[in-house]
Amino acid sequence: MNPKFTIRKAFQTDTDTIAGFNCAMALETEGKKLDPVTISAGVSSLFKHPEYGFYIVTEIENRVVACLLITYEWSDWRNGLIWWIQSVYVHPDFRRRGIFRQMYSFIKNLTQKQNNVAGIRLYVEKDNTTAQQTYRRLGMTETAYRLYEEMFA
């Protein structure tokens, strides 16, 4: 039997758990070992700057088992915000239980309470076909755009 879970906006007290999940996700999906001090500072910084976005977490029996990050992009074409889903992680012991689907529904409900959200986007690793199938089942569509970047150290 699946225990009941609760989805909520994260609190600053969730910082260590979210930072740990981010490190685990990067290692699992990209084989990258992230610096825990930098990640913790980055997560903590978001709580000090809510204009950048917010985290959503899922709890089961008072334990955070999943998280994701929403960041904002202004779209002049739509005169509204695009919410970007980032840093998605569900603890391996709790996968395949519909947690991400419920988190996505939670986010969509939040967008309907705003009058300036034009859509939701995310990016996914090219080889992560499991995640891509999940996003398609939720009604998301692949775009015609490719992502380019120049990162600064």
Order of alpha helices (4+ residues) and beta strands (2+ residues): beta-alpha-alpha-beta-beta-beta-alpha-beta-alpha
